[in-house]
Amino acid sequence: MAARGCGGMLRLVAITLLAPSAALGQDSRATVAVMYFTNSALVNHAEYEPLSKGIAEMLITELAASPALQVVERDRLQKLLEEQNLSGTGKVDQETAVQLGKILGARHMLMGGFVIDPRKTMRLDLRAVDVETSRVEYVETVSGKAENVLELISTLGARVNSRLKLPPLRTTRHAATQTSKSDQLRAVILLSRALNEEDRGNVSGAISLYREALGVYPQYDRAKVLLASAEKSAKPSVAQ
């Protein structure tokens, strides 16, 4: 359900996030934040729901490859959504997204959704909103087989980068693998589920899902990075 009437009422508790945002504001690079994608799958809706975060995470990874771009990390967005009691509301409206962008220190907010039809065709829709003017800057759409989700996200990232008039991204080259495209999609869903578990504080559950994703797709670099991070955070702190 869309978050309503909260565009001008973001709680002041979010002031705790302004310090890192200020550092972002001093950076001359374009600054982008990626909202979670809205799930509009026409089939297996619940199965694909975790992709809301997963697609955003993968797009952030693509955009972060540009040295000319400053990308807000997903965990900062998640923390802010939780602070504002928006993490469980589903779709966030444009006005609220602009307010979130101001707190995060982002100049551009990327919002979008995905559709998967009965033929397993996926369409990714995205619009970029200028935080300073609240206007939609541009819209982008890419589509193809759902099992090609990684390539679709790479294409979307390249188009966003081009719209920002930045040097071309270093194209993500997925390692040669015998893993089928359908299993790659399964691995992305598992990674997306792991993100949800981490956000709930269930680090052990997230670790298990990251490992499962790598069992399905051993060359999945982002899963390796997130698994290492989760395992590090799961280690008991050393007594001072």
PyRosetta script that sets phi, psi and omega in degrees:
from pyrosetta import init, pose_from_sequence

init()
pose = pose_from_sequence("MAARGCGGMLRLVAITLLAPSAALGQDSRATVAVMYFTNSALVNHAEYEPLSKGIAEMLITELAASPALQVVERDRLQKLLEEQNLSGTGKVDQETAVQLGKILGARHMLMGGFVIDPRKTMRLDLRAVDVETSRVEYVETVSGKAENVLELISTLGARVNSRLKLPPLRTTRHAATQTSKSDQLRAVILLSRALNEEDRGNVSGAISLYREALGVYPQYDRAKVLLASAEKSAKPSVAQ")
pose.set_psi(1, 138.9)
pose.set_omega(1, -176.6)
pose.set_phi(2, -67.9)
pose.set_psi(2, 144.1)
pose.set_omega(2, 173.8)
pose.set_phi(3, -75.3)
pose.set_psi(3, 124.1)
pose.set_omega(3, -175.3)
pose.set_phi(4, -115.1)
pose.set_psi(4, 142.5)
pose.set_omega(4, 170.9)
pose.set_phi(5, 66.6)
pose.set_psi(5, 15.7)
pose.set_omega(5, -176.2)
pose.set_phi(6, -107.7)
pose.set_psi(6, 4.5)
pose.set_omega(6, -177.5)
pose.set_phi(7, -59.1)
pose.set_psi(7, -39.0)
pose.set_omega(7, -177.8)
pose.set_phi(8, -104.7)
pose.set_psi(8, 12.1)
pose.set_omega(8, -173.5)
pose.set_phi(9, -124.6)
pose.set_psi(9, 28.6)
pose.set_omega(9, 177.3)
pose.set_phi(10, -64.6)
pose.set_psi(10, 131.7)
pose.set_omega(10, -172.0)
pose.set_phi(11, -68.2)
pose.set_psi(11, 148.8)
pose.set_omega(11, -176.5)
pose.set_phi(12, -67.6)
pose.set_psi(12, -13.8)
pose.set_omega(12, 177.8)
pose.set_phi(13, -57.4)
pose.set_psi(13, -23.3)
pose.set_omega(13, -179.4)
pose.set_phi(14, -67.4)
pose.set_psi(14, -7.9)
pose.set_omega(14, 179.3)
pose.set_phi(15, -58.8)
pose.set_psi(15, -22.8)
pose.set_omega(15, 179.8)
pose.set_phi(16, -64.2)
pose.set_psi(16, -18.9)
pose.set_omega(16, -178.9)
pose.set_phi(17, -95.1)
pose.set_psi(17, -1.1)
pose.set_omega(17, -175.3)
pose.set_phi(18, -73.8)
pose.set_psi(18, -27.5)
pose.set_omega(18, -178.7)
pose.set_phi(19, -61.0)
pose.set_psi(19, -52.8)
pose.set_omega(19, 176.6)
pose.set_phi(20, -64.1)
pose.set_psi(20, -30.3)
pose.set_omega(20, 179.3)
pose.set_phi(21, -66.7)
pose.set_psi(21, -34.4)
pose.set_omega(21, -179.9)
pose.set_phi(22, -61.6)
pose.set_psi(22, -38.7)
pose.set_omega(22, 178.2)
pose.set_phi(23, -62.7)
pose.set_psi(23, -38.0)
pose.set_omega(23, 177.2)
pose.set_phi(24, -61.9)
pose.set_psi(24, -39.6)
pose.set_omega(24, -176.6)
pose.set_phi(25, -64.4)
pose.set_psi(25, -23.4)
pose.set_omega(25, -179.9)
pose.set_phi(26, -84.7)
pose.set_psi(26, -8.3)
pose.set_omega(26, 180.0)
pose.set_phi(27, -84.4)
pose.set_psi(27, 133.1)
pose.set_omega(27, -176.5)
pose.set_phi(28, -78.3)
pose.set_psi(28, -10.7)
pose.set_omega(28, -179.5)
pose.set_phi(29, -72.6)
pose.set_psi(29, 155.0)
pose.set_omega(29, 173.5)
pose.set_phi(30, -63.4)
pose.set_psi(30, 137.4)
pose.set_omega(30, -177.1)
pose.set_phi(31, -114.9)
pose.set_psi(31, 128.2)
pose.set_omega(31, -174.4)
pose.set_phi(32, -127.1)
pose.set_psi(32, 140.2)
pose.set_omega(32, 171.0)
pose.set_phi(33, -122.2)
pose.set_psi(33, 142.3)
pose.set_omega(33, -177.7)
pose.set_phi(34, -112.9)
pose.set_psi(34, 118.4)
pose.set_omega(34, 175.3)
pose.set_phi(35, -76.5)
pose.set_psi(35, 161.7)
pose.set_omega(35, 175.8)
pose.set_phi(36, -67.3)
pose.set_psi(36, 145.5)
pose.set_omega(36, -178.3)
pose.set_phi(37, -82.1)
pose.set_psi(37, 140.6)
pose.set_omega(37, 179.2)
pose.set_phi(38, -79.3)
pose.set_psi(38, 130.4)
pose.set_omega(38, 179.7)
pose.set_phi(39, -84.2)
pose.set_psi(39, 113.8)
pose.set_omega(39, 175.9)
pose.set_phi(40, -121.9)
pose.set_psi(40, 30.4)
pose.set_omega(40, -179.7)
pose.set_phi(41, -58.1)
pose.set_psi(41, 135.2)
pose.set_omega(41, -179.1)
pose.set_phi(42, -87.1)
pose.set_psi(42, -12.0)
pose.set_omega(42, 177.5)
pose.set_phi(43, -136.3)
pose.set_psi(43, 150.2)
pose.set_omega(43, 176.7)
pose.set_phi(44, 46.9)
pose.set_psi(44, 47.4)
pose.set_omega(44, -173.4)
pose.set_phi(45, -56.1)
pose.set_psi(45, -46.5)
pose.set_omega(45, -177.9)
pose.set_phi(46, -65.5)
pose.set_psi(46, -37.3)
pose.set_omega(46, 179.6)
pose.set_phi(47, -61.9)
pose.set_psi(47, -38.9)
pose.set_omega(47, -176.3)
pose.set_phi(48, -88.5)
pose.set_psi(48, -6.7)
pose.set_omega(48, -176.2)
pose.set_phi(49, -54.6)
pose.set_psi(49, -41.6)
pose.set_omega(49, 180.0)
pose.set_phi(50, -59.0)
pose.set_psi(50, -22.0)
pose.set_omega(50, 179.8)
pose.set_phi(51, -63.0)
pose.set_psi(51, -16.9)
pose.set_omega(51, 176.5)
pose.set_phi(52, -53.0)
pose.set_psi(52, -46.8)
pose.set_omega(52, 177.3)
pose.set_phi(53, -83.3)
pose.set_psi(53, -37.7)
pose.set_omega(53, -175.7)
pose.set_phi(54, -61.6)
pose.set_psi(54, -43.3)
pose.set_omega(54, 179.3)
pose.set_phi(55, -65.1)
pose.set_psi(55, -42.3)
pose.set_omega(55, 177.6)
pose.set_phi(56, -60.4)
pose.set_psi(56, -44.3)
pose.set_omega(56, 179.3)
pose.set_phi(57, -59.8)
pose.set_psi(57, -44.8)
pose.set_omega(57, -178.3)
pose.set_phi(58, -69.3)
pose.set_psi(58, -35.6)
pose.set_omega(58, 177.7)
pose.set_phi(59, -67.6)
pose.set_psi(59, -39.6)
pose.set_omega(59, 175.6)
pose.set_phi(60, -58.3)
pose.set_psi(60, -43.7)
pose.set_omega(60, 179.3)
pose.set_phi(61, -61.3)
pose.set_psi(61, -42.7)
pose.set_omega(61, 178.6)
pose.set_phi(62, -61.9)
pose.set_psi(62, -48.9)
pose.set_omega(62, -175.9)
pose.set_phi(63, -68.3)
pose.set_psi(63, -32.0)
pose.set_omega(63, -179.0)
pose.set_phi(64, -67.1)
pose.set_psi(64, -11.8)
pose.set_omega(64, 177.9)
pose.set_phi(65, -72.0)
pose.set_psi(65, -13.7)
pose.set_omega(65, 179.7)
pose.set_phi(66, -88.2)
pose.set_psi(66, 121.4)
pose.set_omega(66, 178.0)
pose.set_phi(67, -69.4)
pose.set_psi(67, -12.6)
pose.set_omega(67, -178.7)
pose.set_phi(68, -92.4)
pose.set_psi(68, 4.2)
pose.set_omega(68, -173.9)
pose.set_phi(69, -127.8)
pose.set_psi(69, 137.7)
pose.set_omega(69, 174.1)
pose.set_phi(70, -105.4)
pose.set_psi(70, 119.9)
pose.set_omega(70, -175.8)
pose.set_phi(71, -114.4)
pose.set_psi(71, 129.3)
pose.set_omega(71, 178.3)
pose.set_phi(72, -70.2)
pose.set_psi(72, 130.1)
pose.set_omega(72, -178.7)
pose.set_phi(73, -68.8)
pose.set_psi(73, 147.9)
pose.set_omega(73, -175.7)
pose.set_phi(74, -61.6)
pose.set_psi(74, -36.8)
pose.set_omega(74, -176.7)
pose.set_phi(75, -66.9)
pose.set_psi(75, -26.4)
pose.set_omega(75, 175.6)
pose.set_phi(76, -70.3)
pose.set_psi(76, -40.2)
pose.set_omega(76, 176.5)
pose.set_phi(77, -63.8)
pose.set_psi(77, -44.4)
pose.set_omega(77, -179.5)
pose.set_phi(78, -59.7)
pose.set_psi(78, -43.3)
pose.set_omega(78, 179.7)
pose.set_phi(79, -61.7)
pose.set_psi(79, -41.7)
pose.set_omega(79, -179.6)
pose.set_phi(80, -67.2)
pose.set_psi(80, -42.1)
pose.set_omega(80, 177.7)
pose.set_phi(81, -59.8)
pose.set_psi(81, -39.3)
pose.set_omega(81, 178.6)
pose.set_phi(82, -67.9)
pose.set_psi(82, -40.9)
pose.set_omega(82, 178.4)
pose.set_phi(83, -59.8)
pose.set_psi(83, -35.0)
pose.set_omega(83, -176.1)
pose.set_phi(84, -95.2)
pose.set_psi(84, 8.5)
pose.set_omega(84, -177.7)
pose.set_phi(85, 56.5)
pose.set_psi(85, 38.3)
pose.set_omega(85, -179.1)
pose.set_phi(86, -111.4)
pose.set_psi(86, -3.2)
pose.set_omega(86, -173.3)
pose.set_phi(87, -67.6)
pose.set_psi(87, -21.3)
pose.set_omega(87, -178.8)
pose.set_phi(88, -111.7)
pose.set_psi(88, 12.6)
pose.set_omega(88, -174.7)
pose.set_phi(89, -90.4)
pose.set_psi(89, -6.5)
pose.set_omega(89, -177.4)
pose.set_phi(90, 79.9)
pose.set_psi(90, -132.1)
pose.set_omega(90, -175.6)
pose.set_phi(91, -64.2)
pose.set_psi(91, 132.9)
pose.set_omega(91, 176.6)
pose.set_phi(92, -103.1)
pose.set_psi(92, 131.7)
pose.set_omega(92, -176.2)
pose.set_phi(93, -73.3)
pose.set_psi(93, 168.2)
pose.set_omega(93, -173.1)
pose.set_phi(94, -63.8)
pose.set_psi(94, -40.2)
pose.set_omega(94, -179.2)
pose.set_phi(95, -61.7)
pose.set_psi(95, -43.5)
pose.set_omega(95, 178.9)
pose.set_phi(96, -66.0)
pose.set_psi(96, -40.3)
pose.set_omega(96, 179.4)
pose.set_phi(97, -59.9)
pose.set_psi(97, -38.7)
pose.set_omega(97, 178.4)
pose.set_phi(98, -63.4)
pose.set_psi(98, -42.6)
pose.set_omega(98, 178.6)
pose.set_phi(99, -64.6)
pose.set_psi(99, -40.2)
pose.set_omega(99, 176.5)
pose.set_phi(100, -61.8)
pose.set_psi(100, -41.6)
pose.set_omega(100, 179.9)
pose.set_phi(101, -60.6)
pose.set_psi(101, -39.6)
pose.set_omega(101, 178.9)
pose.set_phi(102, -63.3)
pose.set_psi(102, -41.7)
pose.set_omega(102, 179.6)
pose.set_phi(103, -66.8)
pose.set_psi(103, -37.9)
pose.set_omega(103, -178.8)
pose.set_phi(104, -77.8)
pose.set_psi(104, -10.3)
pose.set_omega(104, -178.6)
pose.set_phi(105, 77.6)
pose.set_psi(105, 24.5)
pose.set_omega(105, -178.3)
pose.set_phi(106, -95.1)
pose.set_psi(106, 143.0)
pose.set_omega(106, 175.4)
pose.set_phi(107, -89.3)
pose.set_psi(107, -31.3)
pose.set_omega(107, -177.7)
pose.set_phi(108, -124.9)
pose.set_psi(108, 129.3)
pose.set_omega(108, 174.3)
pose.set_phi(109, -107.1)
pose.set_psi(109, 126.0)
pose.set_omega(109, 177.8)
pose.set_phi(110, -101.1)
pose.set_psi(110, 122.9)
pose.set_omega(110, -178.2)
pose.set_phi(111, -127.0)
pose.set_psi(111, 147.9)
pose.set_omega(111, 179.7)
pose.set_phi(112, -174.0)
pose.set_psi(112, -168.5)
pose.set_omega(112, 180.0)
pose.set_phi(113, -157.1)
pose.set_psi(113, 172.5)
pose.set_omega(113, 177.4)
pose.set_phi(114, -134.8)
pose.set_psi(114, 148.9)
pose.set_omega(114, 177.5)
pose.set_phi(115, -126.6)
pose.set_psi(115, 136.1)
pose.set_omega(115, 172.4)
pose.set_phi(116, -125.9)
pose.set_psi(116, 122.2)
pose.set_omega(116, -175.8)
pose.set_phi(117, -95.5)
pose.set_psi(117, 176.1)
pose.set_omega(117, -177.9)
pose.set_phi(118, -59.3)
pose.set_psi(118, -20.8)
pose.set_omega(118, 177.8)
pose.set_phi(119, -88.0)
pose.set_psi(119, 8.0)
pose.set_omega(119, -179.5)
pose.set_phi(120, 63.7)
pose.set_psi(120, 31.8)
pose.set_omega(120, 170.8)
pose.set_phi(121, -89.6)
pose.set_psi(121, 132.8)
pose.set_omega(121, 179.3)
pose.set_phi(122, -108.4)
pose.set_psi(122, 137.3)
pose.set_omega(122, 172.7)
pose.set_phi(123, -122.7)
pose.set_psi(123, 128.2)
pose.set_omega(123, 175.4)
pose.set_phi(124, -106.0)
pose.set_psi(124, 121.1)
pose.set_omega(124, 178.2)
pose.set_phi(125, -111.0)
pose.set_psi(125, 135.8)
pose.set_omega(125, -178.3)
pose.set_phi(126, -141.5)
pose.set_psi(126, 142.8)
pose.set_omega(126, 171.1)
pose.set_phi(127, -131.7)
pose.set_psi(127, 142.8)
pose.set_omega(127, 179.2)
pose.set_phi(128, -105.0)
pose.set_psi(128, 131.6)
pose.set_omega(128, -178.9)
pose.set_phi(129, -115.7)
pose.set_psi(129, 129.6)
pose.set_omega(129, 176.2)
pose.set_phi(130, -77.0)
pose.set_psi(130, 117.8)
pose.set_omega(130, -175.7)
pose.set_phi(131, -65.2)
pose.set_psi(131, -33.2)
pose.set_omega(131, -177.3)
pose.set_phi(132, -71.4)
pose.set_psi(132, -35.6)
pose.set_omega(132, -175.9)
pose.set_phi(133, -107.8)
pose.set_psi(133, -11.6)
pose.set_omega(133, -175.9)
pose.set_phi(134, 65.3)
pose.set_psi(134, 13.8)
pose.set_omega(134, -178.8)
pose.set_phi(135, -94.8)
pose.set_psi(135, 148.6)
pose.set_omega(135, 174.2)
pose.set_phi(136, -73.3)
pose.set_psi(136, 123.7)
pose.set_omega(136, -177.9)
pose.set_phi(137, -82.9)
pose.set_psi(137, -42.6)
pose.set_omega(137, -179.9)
pose.set_phi(138, -166.9)
pose.set_psi(138, 165.3)
pose.set_omega(138, 175.5)
pose.set_phi(139, -127.3)
pose.set_psi(139, 149.8)
pose.set_omega(139, 178.9)
pose.set_phi(140, -137.8)
pose.set_psi(140, 147.2)
pose.set_omega(140, 175.8)
pose.set_phi(141, -140.1)
pose.set_psi(141, 133.6)
pose.set_omega(141, 172.2)
pose.set_phi(142, -130.6)
pose.set_psi(142, 149.7)
pose.set_omega(142, -179.2)
pose.set_phi(143, -147.7)
pose.set_psi(143, 156.8)
pose.set_omega(143, 179.7)
pose.set_phi(144, 171.3)
pose.set_psi(144, -171.1)
pose.set_omega(144, 178.1)
pose.set_phi(145, -63.5)
pose.set_psi(145, 137.5)
pose.set_omega(145, -179.0)
pose.set_phi(146, -58.1)
pose.set_psi(146, -32.1)
pose.set_omega(146, -179.6)
pose.set_phi(147, -67.8)
pose.set_psi(147, -13.8)
pose.set_omega(147, 176.6)
pose.set_phi(148, -95.8)
pose.set_psi(148, 27.9)
pose.set_omega(148, -173.6)
pose.set_phi(149, -56.0)
pose.set_psi(149, -38.2)
pose.set_omega(149, -179.0)
pose.set_phi(150, -64.7)
pose.set_psi(150, -41.6)
pose.set_omega(150, 178.0)
pose.set_phi(151, -68.3)
pose.set_psi(151, -36.8)
pose.set_omega(151, 178.9)
pose.set_phi(152, -63.3)
pose.set_psi(152, -41.6)
pose.set_omega(152, 179.6)
pose.set_phi(153, -67.7)
pose.set_psi(153, -38.8)
pose.set_omega(153, 177.0)
pose.set_phi(154, -61.1)
pose.set_psi(154, -42.6)
pose.set_omega(154, 179.1)
pose.set_phi(155, -63.8)
pose.set_psi(155, -42.5)
pose.set_omega(155, 179.6)
pose.set_phi(156, -63.7)
pose.set_psi(156, -42.1)
pose.set_omega(156, 178.3)
pose.set_phi(157, -60.8)
pose.set_psi(157, -41.9)
pose.set_omega(157, 179.7)
pose.set_phi(158, -63.8)
pose.set_psi(158, -37.9)
pose.set_omega(158, 179.9)
pose.set_phi(159, -69.5)
pose.set_psi(159, -39.8)
pose.set_omega(159, 176.8)
pose.set_phi(160, -61.6)
pose.set_psi(160, -46.2)
pose.set_omega(160, 179.3)
pose.set_phi(161, -58.0)
pose.set_psi(161, -41.8)
pose.set_omega(161, 179.4)
pose.set_phi(162, -65.4)
pose.set_psi(162, -40.2)
pose.set_omega(162, 179.9)
pose.set_phi(163, -63.0)
pose.set_psi(163, -30.8)
pose.set_omega(163, 178.9)
pose.set_phi(164, -83.1)
pose.set_psi(164, 2.2)
pose.set_omega(164, 178.3)
pose.set_phi(165, 58.3)
pose.set_psi(165, 44.4)
pose.set_omega(165, 178.9)
pose.set_phi(166, -105.0)
pose.set_psi(166, 161.3)
pose.set_omega(166, 175.8)
pose.set_phi(167, -56.0)
pose.set_psi(167, 148.4)
pose.set_omega(167, -178.7)
pose.set_phi(168, -54.1)
pose.set_psi(168, 141.9)
pose.set_omega(168, 176.4)
pose.set_phi(169, -67.7)
pose.set_psi(169, 152.1)
pose.set_omega(169, 169.3)
pose.set_phi(170, -72.7)
pose.set_psi(170, 109.6)
pose.set_omega(170, -174.8)
pose.set_phi(171, -57.6)
pose.set_psi(171, 129.9)
pose.set_omega(171, 177.5)
pose.set_phi(172, -66.9)
pose.set_psi(172, 122.9)
pose.set_omega(172, 178.8)
pose.set_phi(173, -105.9)
pose.set_psi(173, 109.5)
pose.set_omega(173, 179.8)
pose.set_phi(174, -76.1)
pose.set_psi(174, 128.1)
pose.set_omega(174, -175.5)
pose.set_phi(175, -57.4)
pose.set_psi(175, 145.9)
pose.set_omega(175, 176.6)
pose.set_phi(176, -57.8)
pose.set_psi(176, 131.6)
pose.set_omega(176, -174.7)
pose.set_phi(177, -151.7)
pose.set_psi(177, 153.9)
pose.set_omega(177, 175.2)
pose.set_phi(178, -90.9)
pose.set_psi(178, -1.2)
pose.set_omega(178, 178.6)
pose.set_phi(179, -65.8)
pose.set_psi(179, 128.1)
pose.set_omega(179, -179.0)
pose.set_phi(180, -68.2)
pose.set_psi(180, 158.0)
pose.set_omega(180, 177.9)
pose.set_phi(181, -61.3)
pose.set_psi(181, -37.8)
pose.set_omega(181, -179.7)
pose.set_phi(182, -64.4)
pose.set_psi(182, -36.5)
pose.set_omega(182, 177.1)
pose.set_phi(183, -72.3)
pose.set_psi(183, -31.0)
pose.set_omega(183, 175.5)
pose.set_phi(184, -64.2)
pose.set_psi(184, -41.1)
pose.set_omega(184, 175.8)
pose.set_phi(185, -61.9)
pose.set_psi(185, -42.4)
pose.set_omega(185, 178.1)
pose.set_phi(186, -60.0)
pose.set_psi(186, -40.8)
pose.set_omega(186, 179.2)
pose.set_phi(187, -64.6)
pose.set_psi(187, -39.0)
pose.set_omega(187, 177.7)
pose.set_phi(188, -63.7)
pose.set_psi(188, -39.6)
pose.set_omega(188, 178.3)
pose.set_phi(189, -65.4)
pose.set_psi(189, -41.5)
pose.set_omega(189, 178.0)
pose.set_phi(190, -62.8)
pose.set_psi(190, -43.3)
pose.set_omega(190, 176.3)
pose.set_phi(191, -60.5)
pose.set_psi(191, -41.2)
pose.set_omega(191, -179.7)
pose.set_phi(192, -64.0)
pose.set_psi(192, -40.2)
pose.set_omega(192, 176.4)
pose.set_phi(193, -64.1)
pose.set_psi(193, -37.2)
pose.set_omega(193, 178.7)
pose.set_phi(194, -63.3)
pose.set_psi(194, -39.5)
pose.set_omega(194, 177.3)
pose.set_phi(195, -59.3)
pose.set_psi(195, -42.3)
pose.set_omega(195, 178.1)
pose.set_phi(196, -60.5)
pose.set_psi(196, -42.9)
pose.set_omega(196, -179.2)
pose.set_phi(197, -66.1)
pose.set_psi(197, -39.9)
pose.set_omega(197, 176.8)
pose.set_phi(198, -61.8)
pose.set_psi(198, -42.5)
pose.set_omega(198, -179.1)
pose.set_phi(199, -64.8)
pose.set_psi(199, -26.8)
pose.set_omega(199, 177.9)
pose.set_phi(200, -84.0)
pose.set_psi(200, -4.9)
pose.set_omega(200, -178.4)
pose.set_phi(201, 89.5)
pose.set_psi(201, 4.8)
pose.set_omega(201, 179.8)
pose.set_phi(202, -92.1)
pose.set_psi(202, 75.9)
pose.set_omega(202, -174.9)
pose.set_phi(203, -67.3)
pose.set_psi(203, -39.1)
pose.set_omega(203, -179.9)
pose.set_phi(204, -63.7)
pose.set_psi(204, -38.5)
pose.set_omega(204, 176.9)
pose.set_phi(205, -65.6)
pose.set_psi(205, -38.4)
pose.set_omega(205, 178.3)
pose.set_phi(206, -64.7)
pose.set_psi(206, -43.3)
pose.set_omega(206, 179.4)
pose.set_phi(207, -58.9)
pose.set_psi(207, -44.0)
pose.set_omega(207, 179.0)
pose.set_phi(208, -60.2)
pose.set_psi(208, -41.3)
pose.set_omega(208, -179.3)
pose.set_phi(209, -71.8)
pose.set_psi(209, -38.2)
pose.set_omega(209, 175.9)
pose.set_phi(210, -61.5)
pose.set_psi(210, -42.6)
pose.set_omega(210, 178.9)
pose.set_phi(211, -64.5)
pose.set_psi(211, -38.7)
pose.set_omega(211, 178.0)
pose.set_phi(212, -64.5)
pose.set_psi(212, -40.2)
pose.set_omega(212, 178.0)
pose.set_phi(213, -60.9)
pose.set_psi(213, -41.8)
pose.set_omega(213, 179.2)
pose.set_phi(214, -71.3)
pose.set_psi(214, -27.2)
pose.set_omega(214, 174.8)
pose.set_phi(215, -66.9)
pose.set_psi(215, -33.1)
pose.set_omega(215, 178.5)
pose.set_phi(216, -80.2)
pose.set_psi(216, -40.4)
pose.set_omega(216, -175.6)
pose.set_phi(217, -135.4)
pose.set_psi(217, 84.7)
pose.set_omega(217, -173.8)
pose.set_phi(218, -60.0)
pose.set_psi(218, -24.8)
pose.set_omega(218, -177.9)
pose.set_phi(219, -90.3)
pose.set_psi(219, 12.4)
pose.set_omega(219, -175.7)
pose.set_phi(220, -76.0)
pose.set_psi(220, 92.9)
pose.set_omega(220, -172.8)
pose.set_phi(221, -61.1)
pose.set_psi(221, -41.8)
pose.set_omega(221, -177.6)
pose.set_phi(222, -65.1)
pose.set_psi(222, -36.2)
pose.set_omega(222, 177.0)
pose.set_phi(223, -64.1)
pose.set_psi(223, -36.5)
pose.set_omega(223, 178.1)
pose.set_phi(224, -63.1)
pose.set_psi(224, -44.5)
pose.set_omega(224, -179.3)
pose.set_phi(225, -63.9)
pose.set_psi(225, -46.2)
pose.set_omega(225, -178.3)
pose.set_phi(226, -68.5)
pose.set_psi(226, -35.5)
pose.set_omega(226, 176.8)
pose.set_phi(227, -63.4)
pose.set_psi(227, -46.4)
pose.set_omega(227, 179.3)
pose.set_phi(228, -59.6)
pose.set_psi(228, -40.8)
pose.set_omega(228, 179.4)
pose.set_phi(229, -65.5)
pose.set_psi(229, -43.3)
pose.set_omega(229, -179.5)
pose.set_phi(230, -66.0)
pose.set_psi(230, -41.2)
pose.set_omega(230, 179.5)
pose.set_phi(231, -64.6)
pose.set_psi(231, -37.3)
pose.set_omega(231, 178.5)
pose.set_phi(232, -64.9)
pose.set_psi(232, -42.7)
pose.set_omega(232, -179.0)
pose.set_phi(233, -70.8)
pose.set_psi(233, -21.8)
pose.set_omega(233, -178.2)
pose.set_phi(234, -81.2)
pose.set_psi(234, -17.0)
pose.set_omega(234, -179.2)
pose.set_phi(235, -67.5)
pose.set_psi(235, 135.4)
pose.set_omega(235, 179.3)
pose.set_phi(236, -61.8)
pose.set_psi(236, 137.7)
pose.set_omega(236, 179.9)
pose.set_phi(237, -68.0)
pose.set_psi(237, 145.6)
pose.set_omega(237, 179.3)
pose.set_phi(238, -78.7)
pose.set_psi(238, 130.3)
pose.set_omega(238, -178.7)
pose.set_phi(239, -61.5)
pose.set_psi(239, 136.4)
pose.set_omega(239, -179.4)
pose.set_phi(240, -77.2)
pose.dump_pdb("model.pdb")
